[in-house]
């Protein structure tokens, strides 16, 4: 019985020891390369994509516009202008997807949204707002490439 209690106490102490946070070292070079402020944050522009007013396009036209939409996402991501993009699951609010642009102003983001064929054709409508988030978000695309088995 004593051995069991000692074993449990030993395991408990080890769990506590390993669960303690280790000190994270500030990486000044990384922070500068990501344009992070003193909190590790930066400005972005958040884009909410909603269903647009175009309800008359054929299935073929829609398919072609969304192929262009996906190509545009890839282009903007390669340029470092788009750090997050993705669709919403089915919902009753007409929300279709999001972009997070790596730009500081809504005007810059408007110019980027204007290059999207699905927005140009009014299949999608973009709502833009300034957003403040972690500068590390820019690293998402690099990480994603390492974990995706297939390209979309």
Phi and psi restraints in degrees (value plus and minus 20) as a CYANA .aco file:
   2 UNK   PHI     -81.8   -41.8
   2 UNK   PSI     -60.2   -20.2
   3 UNK   PHI     -82.6   -42.6
   3 UNK   PSI     -60.2   -20.2
   4 UNK   PHI     -84.1   -44.1
   4 UNK   PSI     -63.2   -23.2
   5 UNK   PHI     -85.5   -45.5
   5 UNK   PSI     -62.9   -22.9
   6 UNK   PHI     -83.9   -43.9
   6 UNK   PSI     -60.7   -20.7
   7 UNK   PHI     -83.3   -43.3
   7 UNK   PSI     -65.0   -25.0
   8 UNK   PHI     -82.6   -42.6
   8 UNK   PSI     -62.4   -22.4
   9 UNK   PHI     -83.0   -43.0
   9 UNK   PSI     -62.8   -22.8
  10 UNK   PHI     -81.2   -41.2
  10 UNK   PSI     -66.6   -26.6
  11 UNK   PHI     -83.6   -43.6
  11 UNK   PSI     -61.6   -21.6
  12 UNK   PHI     -81.8   -41.8
  12 UNK   PSI     -65.0   -25.0
  13 UNK   PHI     -83.5   -43.5
  13 UNK   PSI     -61.0   -21.0
  14 UNK   PHI     -85.1   -45.1
  14 UNK   PSI     -60.9   -20.9
  15 UNK   PHI     -81.5   -41.5
  15 UNK   PSI     -64.1   -24.1
  16 UNK   PHI     -82.4   -42.4
  16 UNK   PSI     -63.8   -23.8
  17 UNK   PHI     -83.2   -43.2
  17 UNK   PSI     -62.9   -22.9
  18 UNK   PHI     -96.9   -56.9
  18 UNK   PSI     -40.8    -0.8
  19 UNK   PHI    -105.4   -65.4
  19 UNK   PSI     -26.9    13.1
  20 UNK   PHI     -88.3   -48.3
  20 UNK   PSI     119.4   159.4
  21 UNK   PHI     -89.1   -49.1
  21 UNK   PSI     120.9   160.9
  22 UNK   PHI    -112.4   -72.4
  22 UNK   PSI     130.8   170.8
  23 UNK   PHI     -88.6   -48.6
  23 UNK   PSI     110.4   150.4
  24 UNK   PHI    -113.8   -73.8
  24 UNK   PSI     113.0   153.0
  25 UNK   PHI    -110.5   -70.5
  25 UNK   PSI     112.8   152.8
  26 UNK   PHI     -87.4   -47.4
  26 UNK   PSI     110.0   150.0
  27 UNK   PHI    -129.1   -89.1
  27 UNK   PSI      75.1   115.1
  28 UNK   PHI     -80.2   -40.2
  28 UNK   PSI     -61.0   -21.0
  29 UNK   PHI     -84.6   -44.6
  29 UNK   PSI     -62.6   -22.6
  30 UNK   PHI     -84.4   -44.4
  30 UNK   PSI     -64.6   -24.6
  31 UNK   PHI     -77.9   -37.9
  31 UNK   PSI     -64.5   -24.5
  32 UNK   PHI     -85.4   -45.4
  32 UNK   PSI     -61.6   -21.6
  33 UNK   PHI     -84.5   -44.5
  33 UNK   PSI     -45.3    -5.3
  34 UNK   PHI    -118.7   -78.7
  34 UNK   PSI     -15.1    24.9
  35 UNK   PHI      37.1    77.1
  35 UNK   PSI      17.5    57.5
  36 UNK   PHI     -97.6   -57.6
  36 UNK   PSI     124.6   164.6
  37 UNK   PHI    -103.4   -63.4
  37 UNK   PSI    -191.2  -151.2
  38 UNK   PHI     -85.3   -45.3
  38 UNK   PSI     -35.7     4.3
  39 UNK   PHI    -117.8   -77.8
  39 UNK   PSI     -17.9    22.1
  40 UNK   PHI      58.9    98.9
  40 UNK   PSI      -0.6    39.4
  41 UNK   PHI    -134.8   -94.8
  41 UNK   PSI     149.3   189.3
  42 UNK   PHI    -179.0  -139.0
  42 UNK   PSI     150.4   190.4
  43 UNK   PHI    -105.2   -65.2
  43 UNK   PSI     121.8   161.8
  44 UNK   PHI    -156.4  -116.4
  44 UNK   PSI     159.2   199.2
  45 UNK   PHI    -144.6  -104.6
  45 UNK   PSI     104.6   144.6
  46 UNK   PHI    -109.9   -69.9
  46 UNK   PSI     115.2   155.2
  47 UNK   PHI    -143.9  -103.9
  47 UNK   PSI     102.4   142.4
  48 UNK   PHI    -119.5   -79.5
  48 UNK   PSI      99.2   139.2
  49 UNK   PHI    -114.4   -74.4
  49 UNK   PSI     107.9   147.9
  50 UNK   PHI    -140.9  -100.9
  50 UNK   PSI     143.9   183.9
  51 UNK   PHI     -79.5   -39.5
  51 UNK   PSI     115.8   155.8
  52 UNK   PHI    -111.3   -71.3
  52 UNK   PSI    -191.2  -151.2
  53 UNK   PHI    -107.1   -67.1
  53 UNK   PSI     -31.3     8.7
  54 UNK   PHI     -94.7   -54.7
  54 UNK   PSI      89.5   129.5
  55 UNK   PHI    -141.3  -101.3
  55 UNK   PSI      -9.3    30.7
  56 UNK   PHI    -129.0   -89.0
  56 UNK   PSI     -26.9    13.1
  57 UNK   PHI     -89.1   -49.1
  57 UNK   PSI     126.4   166.4
  58 UNK   PHI     -94.8   -54.8
  58 UNK   PSI     146.2   186.2
  59 UNK   PHI     -80.1   -40.1
  59 UNK   PSI     -58.3   -18.3
  60 UNK   PHI     -84.5   -44.5
  60 UNK   PSI     -64.1   -24.1
  61 UNK   PHI     -83.9   -43.9
  61 UNK   PSI     -62.9   -22.9
  62 UNK   PHI     -81.8   -41.8
  62 UNK   PSI     -63.8   -23.8
  63 UNK   PHI     -79.4   -39.4
  63 UNK   PSI     -64.4   -24.4
  64 UNK   PHI     -85.1   -45.1
  64 UNK   PSI     -60.9   -20.9
  65 UNK   PHI     -85.8   -45.8
  65 UNK   PSI     -57.8   -17.8
  66 UNK   PHI     -95.3   -55.3
  66 UNK   PSI     -46.7    -6.7
  67 UNK   PHI     -83.6   -43.6
  67 UNK   PSI     -63.5   -23.5
  68 UNK   PHI     -84.8   -44.8
  68 UNK   PSI     -58.1   -18.1
  69 UNK   PHI     -78.5   -38.5
  69 UNK   PSI     -68.3   -28.3
  70 UNK   PHI     -86.9   -46.9
  70 UNK   PSI     -60.0   -20.0
  71 UNK   PHI     -83.0   -43.0
  71 UNK   PSI     -60.2   -20.2
  72 UNK   PHI     -85.1   -45.1
  72 UNK   PSI     -60.5   -20.5
  73 UNK   PHI     -78.5   -38.5
  73 UNK   PSI     -66.8   -26.8
  74 UNK   PHI     -80.4   -40.4
  74 UNK   PSI     -62.5   -22.5
  75 UNK   PHI     -83.1   -43.1
  75 UNK   PSI     -68.2   -28.2
  76 UNK   PHI     -85.2   -45.2
  76 UNK   PSI     -55.8   -15.8
  77 UNK   PHI     -85.8   -45.8
  77 UNK   PSI     -64.5   -24.5
  78 UNK   PHI     -81.4   -41.4
  78 UNK   PSI     -54.0   -14.0
  79 UNK   PHI     -97.1   -57.1
  79 UNK   PSI     -28.1    11.9
  80 UNK   PHI      60.3   100.3
  80 UNK   PSI      -9.7    30.3
  81 UNK   PHI    -107.7   -67.7
  81 UNK   PSI     -40.1    -0.1
  82 UNK   PHI    -143.9  -103.9
  82 UNK   PSI      99.2   139.2
  83 UNK   PHI    -123.6   -83.6
  83 UNK   PSI     -41.4    -1.4
  84 UNK   PHI    -164.9  -124.9
  84 UNK   PSI     118.6   158.6
  85 UNK   PHI    -171.9  -131.9
  85 UNK   PSI     124.0   164.0
  86 UNK   PHI     157.0   197.0
  86 UNK   PSI     135.6   175.6
  87 UNK   PHI    -104.7   -64.7
  87 UNK   PSI     135.2   175.2
  88 UNK   PHI    -105.6   -65.6
  88 UNK   PSI     135.1   175.1
  89 UNK   PHI     -94.1   -54.1
  89 UNK   PSI     147.5   187.5
  90 UNK   PHI     -73.0   -33.0
  90 UNK   PSI     113.2   153.2
  91 UNK   PHI    -170.1  -130.1
  91 UNK   PSI     147.4   187.4
  92 UNK   PHI    -117.2   -77.2
  92 UNK   PSI      -5.2    34.8
  93 UNK   PHI    -127.8   -87.8
  93 UNK   PSI     -17.7    22.3
  94 UNK   PHI      45.9    85.9
  94 UNK   PSI       0.0    40.0
  95 UNK   PHI     -97.3   -57.3
  95 UNK   PSI     110.6   150.6
  96 UNK   PHI    -129.7   -89.7
  96 UNK   PSI     -55.8   -15.8
  97 UNK   PHI    -197.9  -157.9
  97 UNK   PSI    -198.1  -158.1
  98 UNK   PHI    -154.2  -114.2
  98 UNK   PSI     135.8   175.8
  99 UNK   PHI    -147.6  -107.6
  99 UNK   PSI     127.2   167.2
 100 UNK   PHI    -143.5  -103.5
 100 UNK   PSI      93.4   133.4
 101 UNK   PHI    -109.7   -69.7
 101 UNK   PSI     119.3   159.3
 102 UNK   PHI    -109.3   -69.3
 102 UNK   PSI      42.9    82.9
 103 UNK   PHI    -158.0  -118.0
 103 UNK   PSI     144.0   184.0
 104 UNK   PHI    -116.8   -76.8
 104 UNK   PSI     -39.6     0.4
 105 UNK   PHI    -143.9  -103.9
 105 UNK   PSI     133.1   173.1
 106 UNK   PHI     -83.4   -43.4
 106 UNK   PSI     -55.1   -15.1
 107 UNK   PHI     -81.9   -41.9
 107 UNK   PSI     -61.9   -21.9
 108 UNK   PHI     -82.7   -42.7
 108 UNK   PSI     -61.8   -21.8
 109 UNK   PHI     -87.2   -47.2
 109 UNK   PSI     -57.0   -17.0
 110 UNK   PHI     -79.5   -39.5
 110 UNK   PSI     -60.8   -20.8
 111 UNK   PHI     -83.9   -43.9
 111 UNK   PSI     -56.5   -16.5
 112 UNK   PHI     -92.6   -52.6
 112 UNK   PSI     -61.7   -21.7
 113 UNK   PHI     -81.4   -41.4
 113 UNK   PSI     -55.2   -15.2
 114 UNK   PHI     -84.4   -44.4
 114 UNK   PSI     -34.4     5.6
 115 UNK   PHI    -107.6   -67.6
 115 UNK   PSI     -23.1    16.9
 116 UNK   PHI    -107.0   -67.0
 116 UNK   PSI      97.8   137.8
 117 UNK   PHI     -78.8   -38.8
 117 UNK   PSI     -52.9   -12.9
 118 UNK   PHI     -90.7   -50.7
 118 UNK   PSI     -50.5   -10.5
 119 UNK   PHI     -98.4   -58.4
 119 UNK   PSI     -62.2   -22.2
 120 UNK   PHI     -76.5   -36.5
 120 UNK   PSI     -59.6   -19.6
 121 UNK   PHI    -106.0   -66.0
 121 UNK   PSI     -19.2    20.8
 122 UNK   PHI      47.8    87.8
 122 UNK   PSI      -0.6    39.4
 123 UNK   PHI     -90.0   -50.0
 123 UNK   PSI     -53.9   -13.9
 124 UNK   PHI    -143.3  -103.3
 124 UNK   PSI     130.6   170.6
 125 UNK   PHI    -141.5  -101.5
 125 UNK   PSI     117.2   157.2
 126 UNK   PHI    -127.6   -87.6
 126 UNK   PSI     111.2   151.2
 127 UNK   PHI    -134.9   -94.9
 127 UNK   PSI     101.7   141.7
 128 UNK   PHI    -133.4   -93.4
 128 UNK   PSI     123.2   163.2
 129 UNK   PHI    -171.8  -131.8
 129 UNK   PSI     124.2   164.2
 130 UNK   PHI     -81.7   -41.7
 130 UNK   PSI     126.1   166.1
 131 UNK   PHI    -162.8  -122.8
 131 UNK   PSI     125.6   165.6
 132 UNK   PHI    -138.9   -98.9
 132 UNK   PSI      98.2   138.2
 133 UNK   PHI    -167.0  -127.0
 133 UNK   PSI    -199.9  -159.9
 134 UNK   PHI     -82.1   -42.1
 134 UNK   PSI     115.4   155.4
 135 UNK   PHI     -86.2   -46.2
 135 UNK   PSI     -41.6    -1.6
 136 UNK   PHI     -86.2   -46.2
 136 UNK   PSI     -36.0     4.0
 137 UNK   PHI     -75.8   -35.8
 137 UNK   PSI     -49.2    -9.2
 138 UNK   PHI     -83.8   -43.8
 138 UNK   PSI     -40.0     0.0
 139 UNK   PHI    -103.1   -63.1
 139 UNK   PSI     -28.6    11.4
 140 UNK   PHI     -76.2   -36.2
 140 UNK   PSI     -64.2   -24.2
 141 UNK   PHI     -83.0   -43.0
 141 UNK   PSI     -61.8   -21.8
 142 UNK   PHI     -80.5   -40.5
 142 UNK   PSI     -63.7   -23.7
 143 UNK   PHI     -87.4   -47.4
 143 UNK   PSI     -62.2   -22.2
 144 UNK   PHI     -77.8   -37.8
 144 UNK   PSI     -60.3   -20.3
 145 UNK   PHI     -79.8   -39.8
 145 UNK   PSI     -49.3    -9.3
 146 UNK   PHI    -100.4   -60.4
 146 UNK   PSI     -37.8     2.2
 147 UNK   PHI    -132.6   -92.6
 147 UNK   PSI     -31.0     9.0
 148 UNK   PHI    -107.7   -67.7
 148 UNK   PSI     104.1   144.1
 149 UNK   PHI    -101.5   -61.5
 149 UNK   PSI     -48.6    -8.6
 150 UNK   PHI    -148.8  -108.8
 150 UNK   PSI     132.6   172.6
 151 UNK   PHI    -110.6   -70.6
 151 UNK   PSI     127.4   167.4
